[in-house]
């Protein structure tokens, strides 16, 4: 059953021009061929565990999403579709949702999936770990019969928000008989999962690959088309490019190779590259002001930081054109909520200097107004390059900069635990639903020391808090969009944290791989419907 919440088509990659590919979004040709082994990779490292109950980032999401399933998924046309749920319906007051559960689903060990597994997963995994920040109004889940569960909320819950929660990349249904009575975080099954998806776990050779095999008892009788799926981990982009060129890897997601290699490999006619499949996981590179530094008490100083930086230069030079300047905390591919009608913080060094002068920070004898510690988070190679440019751009308007590029663990600790920075270059990946993924960077309740990818800046505004509280409970879609537009306008003008650029993520695939990039979060899709042409 497809739930038609929205018929708006997601925005295709804005920078698709120049990316070699095909106009058919699914890349499918003819009747699916059965059998064969697909070897995949991605533009990141090996996960800490195959499945991480709290999410753990894109790497464990990539590995676990081929094994586990969610209650629902979002389609490329913006509609929501049931997966392990067949349908859902809100109550008249939107304080509860009745969900009908799919029948005939089995876990990989042969045991039936039941409503008990749904109730356990939501109450013990979702609420405590996976999507805790989205369930602050959650009042519990009950099962009135063997085919139904009811989600209960303390306040009205918008249908778009509810459906988006069911689709969360980490909102899996896990087997109660495997996890109940254990600490889910340390359960050994996390490294050899048992789930309901089209692929069954076979082995994990650490430092090398995961191997999955076809689930012969999958509830979708015609899937998976392939016999095996292997996820290989290759440390550097050049190594991935060489492996793909040699035919050892068929598909790579999330920028698996360097931009020059994208053009080189697609130029052979043996590969296609596409920005499709990232509409529900739009990444950005952001600049964040630490409000604990009194320099940033005046809004004009924060605005000046952004006016001093040429975002177009970053997009073209650091990201080779696979990026676009950011304008709003809601990213431009978000067709549900994005507005371009916000306060502009475009490149204007003279305006930046004038704002700093007016704020009481003229240049001193040494040419500097003040000095800041700039941290470029070390989890993406490009962040260091962005940091080097931002340092120069801010020094050009009289702001002294001490730049550091720590490794991932140190970056996480300094930004989210110690708040040891003045400016931070970091990254976000936001879905269409802004609550809480986007809003938690700006609300007072998003300030949680030691919790990554939340409000580290310390920005606190009662008007924003009230606005987000209203967004959470507004069930009229048009009124809710108007509130989100107002949120964008406030944040763009306040400028505590804004995207420098929105990244254009790329999937590179052999022309043999069919039906790929057909999901708005393709990295987190199950891949049961992929197949290999001869």
N, C-alpha and C positions, 0 to 999 in steps of 0.2 A: 504494500500500500504506500502510495506517495502522498505526503502531506504538503499541499500547495500553500505554503506560507508566503512565498514571494515568487513571482515569475520574472523578476529582473535577472538578466543574464550577467554573470560576473564579468568584470572587466578583464579582457585579455591583456597580456603583457604590453605595457605601453611602449616598451622598447623592442617589440617583436620584430620590427623592421630591421633587417640586417642579420637576424637570427635565421639560419637555414632550417627549414622544417616543412610542414605541410599545412594546408588550410583545414584539414580534417582534425578536429580536436582529439578524436580517440585514436588516430593513427592506425585504424583497423582496415584491413584489406581482405575481403572474401570470407570464406567459412573458416572458423577457428580450427587450427591443427592441434591435435592432442599429442602429448608426450614431449620429451626433451627436458633439458636442464637450463634454467636461466641463472646467469651469474650477474649479481648486482653489486654496486658500491655506492658510497655517498661522500660528500665533501667534508667529512669530519672523521673523528676517531672512533675507537672501539668503546662500547658502553661499559659501565661499571658492573652491570648485570644485564641479562637478556631482558628481564622485566623489572621495573622499579615502581613499586606501588605509588610513590609520591610523584611520579612523572620522570624526573631525572634528566630532562632535556631531550633534544632531538635524537641523540644516538640510541638510547634504549627505546624510544618511541618507534624508531625505524625497525629495530629488531623484534619488538614485542607485538607490533600491530599486524604482523603476518600470521600470528598465532591466536591472539585474543580478538574478540569482537565487542562491539558496542551495541547499545540498544537501537541506535539510529545513525544515519549518515546524511550529509548534505550533498546534493547533486550539483553539477556544473551550472544548471539553469537556476540555482537558488532555492529549489524545493528541498524539503526534508523527506527522507524515506526511512521506513522502519528496517532494521536489520534483525536483531534478536527481539525487538518489539514489532508487533504487527500494526499497531495503531495506538494513539493516545488522544485523550479528550479532556479539556479543562472543565472544572465545575463552573457554575454560574458566577461565582465570586472570584474565580481564578486562584483560590487558595488550595486547590488540590487538582491532581491530574490522574486520571484512570488510564492505565497502560495495559493493553492486551499483549501477552507474551507468546512468542512463536512456539508452536508445538513441534515435536519430533527432532529436537536439537540434542546432540550428544557431545560430551566432552571426549577428548582424545583417548582417554582410558576406557571408553565405552559406557560410562555412567550418563544417565539422562540429565540434561539441564532442567531445573525446576524453578518455581517461583522462590524457593528457599535460597537458591544461588543468587537470584536478583536482589532479594532483601538483604542478604549478607553483604554482597558487593557494594550496594549503595550505603548501607549503614556503617559498615566496618572499613571499607576501602575508600569509597568516594568521600564520605563525610569526614573521615579522619586524615586522609592523605591526598588522594588524587585531585579532587575538585573542591577541597574544603572552603576555599575563598569564594566559590560560587554558591555555597549552600549555607550562608549565614542566616537565612530565614527558614531553613529547612526544619520541619517539625517532626519528621519521621516517615517511615514507609511501612505499609501493612499489606497483607495478602488476603483478600476476602475469599478467594477460591484458587483452584489449581492453575487458572489461566490468566489471573489478573493481579496486578500490584497497584497500589495507590500511593502516590507521592503527596505528602501534606506539607503545607507551608504556613507560616505565621502571618504572612501578608500576601496580598495579591501578587501573582508572579506572571509576567508577560509570557505569551506563548513562544515568541521568538527566543527569549532567554531560556525557557525550559527546553525547547527543542535543541538549542545550541549546547546546553549542558549534556543532553543525551549523546550529542555528537563529539564531545570533547575528545581529543586524541588520546587521553589517558583514562577515560571513563569506561574501563573494561568490565565485563562480567567474568568473574573468577570462580573456580569451583570451591564451594563451601567445604566440601569434604577434604580438600587439600589444605585450606588456609585456616579454618576455624580452630581455635585453641592454640594458635601459634602467633608469633610476632610476624606479621606479614612482611615487614621490612627485611627480616633476616631468614625468612623461610627458604630452604634449599631449592624449592620448586622455582624460585625466581631465575635460577640459572639453567633450568630444564623445564620450561613451563608446560602445563597441561591446560588446554583451553578448548574453544569450539571452532576456531577458524579453519580456513581451507588448507593450512599447512600444519604439519606436526613436527615438533622438535626432534632432531636426530642426534646432533652433536655440536659442541662448541670447541673449536681448537683455538685456544686463546692466542692472540697475536696474529691470527690468520683469518678465520672465517666461522660463520654459522652454516650448518646444513639442515635444511628442512625437507620433508618428503610429503607427498600428496596425502591428504586426509581422505581415505576411501569412503568414509561414512559422513562426509560433509552434507549438511542439510540442503545446500544448493546442488542438486544431483548432477548437474553438468560441469561443476567446477571442483577443483582447479583443472585447467587444461593441461598444465605442465606436470611432469612427474617430480621434479626437484627444483628447489630454489636455494641458491647459495648466496650469502651476503659476505663479500670479501672486504677486508680492511687493508688498505694500502696507505702508507703513512703520508705521502706527499702527492700533490697534484700531478707532478711530472711522471711519477710512477703509475698513477691511475691512467694518465693519457697513453703511456706506453703499453699498459695491459689491455686497454680498449683497442688500440691500434693493432695489437697482436691477435685480437679475437678472444682473449682470455676473460674479458668482462664485457657483457652485452649492454648494460645500462647503468648510468650513474645519475644520482639525484643530488639536488642542492649544491650546484656548482662544483662538480667533481674534478674539473680540470681548469687550468688557467685560461683566461679569455683568449689569448693568442692560439691556444690549442683547440679551442672550440671552433674557431674559424678554419684552422688547418684541417681538422678532422672532418668537419662537415663539407669542406671543399673536395674531399676524396669521393663524395657521393655515397659513402658507406655508412654515414651517420646523419642523424637529424638532431637538432637542438631546439628546444622550445621553452618559453616561460610559462606555459600552461601548467596547471596543477599546483599552484601556490597561492591561489586566491584566498584561501582560509588560513594562510600562514605567511603573511606579508612581513618580511624582515626589514628592519631599518638600522641605521647607525645614528645614534643619538648623542646630544651634548647635554649634560646634566649639571645644573648649578647647585652646589651645596649651600642651602639656606642658613646653615649654622655659621657661615662666614659673614660677618656684618657688612662686608662689601656688597653683598647681594640683597641687602635689606630694601634697597630702592629698585623698583621694577625697571627703571631706565637702564641700570647697569646690566641687568640680565638681558634686556633687549639688545644692548650694545654688543654683547658677546656674539649674538647671532648676526647682527648687521655687519660685523667685521669679517664674516666667513663667506667665501664664495662657494655655495653648494653645487653650482653647476660645474665648477672646476673639479670638485671632489668626485662628482658623478662621472665626468669624462676621463679624468686622469687616473684616479685611484681604482675606479671600477670599470674602466675601459668602455664606458657608455652603458653598462648593465646596471644602471641606477638612475634615479630621477630626484630632483630636489624635493625635500620634504616641506610641507606647509602647515600641517595640523597634527594634533595627537591622534586623530583618526586618519588612517592612510587612504590615499586616493583611490585604490581599487575597491574600497568598501562602498558598494553601490547602495547599501541600506542606509548609511548614516553620514557619509562624508559630505562636507561642504567646503568649497574654495573661498567662500565669503567670510574670511577671517582676517585678523590683524596681520599685516605683512611684515616679516622680519628678513626681507631679502638683502642681498649683498649691497652695502652702502657704507664704506669705511668713513666717509666724511660725517655721515649721520651718527655712526658709532662714536666717533671722536667728540661730536657735539653733545651727545647724550652723556658721555662720561664727564665732560667739562661741566655741564649743567648739574650733574649729580654731585659735584664737589670733589672731583678727582682730576685736577689738571696735571699736566706733565710736570715732573720735578726737574731739577738740574741735570739729573742723569738720564732724562728722557722717558722715565717710567712713571706711571701713575700709581701703580701698586704691583705686587708680584703674586701670582697664583700657582698652586701645584696642580698640574694637569695629569690625570691618570688615563692612559689608554688601555682598556681591558684587553688582556692578552689571549683571549680565546679565538679571535679571528686575526689572521695575519694582516689584513687590511687596516685594522684599527691603529696599528703603530704608524702606518703611512698617513692615515688621517690625522693622527696626533702631531706628526711632524709638520704637516701643513697648517693645522690650527695654531700651533705654537708660533709659526712665522706670521700668520694673519693677525693674531692678537698683539704680537710684538710690534707690528706695523702701526697699530693705533695706540701704542704706549703701555701695553700691559705686559709686564714681565712674566715669563712662563718657565717653570721647572717641570719638564716632561719625564714621566716614567712609564714603562710598558711592562708591568709585572706578568707572571704566568697566571694561568686560570685560577688556581687555588688562592694565590695572593690577591688577585684582582677581586675575587668574590669577598674575601675577608675585609679588604680595605674599603670597598664600596659599601657593602651591606651589613658589616658587623662593626668595624671600627670607624666608619664614616671618615676615613683618612684621605681626603681629597678636597679640592676646591671646585675643580671642573672634572668631569669624567666623560670619556668617550666610551659608550657602551652599545648594547644592541637589544632590540625587542622584536618579538614575533607576535603579531596581533591578529586574531580572527575578526569576523564581522561583528559579533556581539561585543560591545565595549565594556560590559560589566561582567566580571571584575578585571579582565585581562588588561584593559587600558586604564580604566579609572583608578585602579589601585596604586598607580604611580603618582596620583595627585590628591588622594583623600587622606585625611588624618588617620583613619583606621588602617591605611596601607603602610603606616610607619611601624614596621615590626623588625626590630634589631635582629640581625642574624638570618633573616629570611630573604633569599635572593630574589631579584626581579620584582621588587615592590617599590614603595616610596622611600628611597634612600636619601633624596634631596632634603627631606624634612619640611617640604612645602605643606602649609596648612592654611586653609581658607574656609571659614564657616559657610560662605555662599556656595562654594564648590561642593562641600560635604552635603549640604541640603539639596543641591541640584542632583547629585548622584543618588541620594536616597530617594528622590522622586522618580528618577529614571528606573530604579529597581522595581518600583511598584506600579508604574503607569502601563496599563494594559491596552490602551488605545494606540495602535501603531503610529498614526500621524502625530498625535500629541507627544508620544515618546521620541519620535525623530526630532521634533522641535526642541525638546529638552537636550538631546545629544548635540544638536547644532549650537545651542547656547553654551554648552560645556566646552565645545571646541573654540568658540569665540573668546571665552574667558581665558582658557589656558594659552592660546596663541598670543594673547596680549600680555599675560602674566609672565610667560616664558621661563618657567623654572626648569623645564625639560622639553626639548622639541627634537624631532628628527632632522638631522642634517640632510640625509638622503634616504629614500626608500629603495631597497635593493631589489634588483630584478633577478630572482633566482632562476637557474637554468637546469633543465634535465637534458642530458646527452645520451642518445641511444643508438644502437645499431639499427639499420633499416629492417633487420629481421624481427625486431621486437614489435609486437602488435598490441594495440589497445591500451597503450600507456598514456599517462598524463590525462586521465579521464576522471579525475577526482580533484576537488578544490584543495585538498591536502594530500596530494599523491604520495608523499613520503610516508604518511601514516595510514595509507589505504592497505587493504588486505592482499591485493595483487593476485587474487584467485582467477581473475578474468584475463590475465596476460597470456600471450602465446607466441610461439616462434614460427615465422614463415621459413620456408625451405631456402 
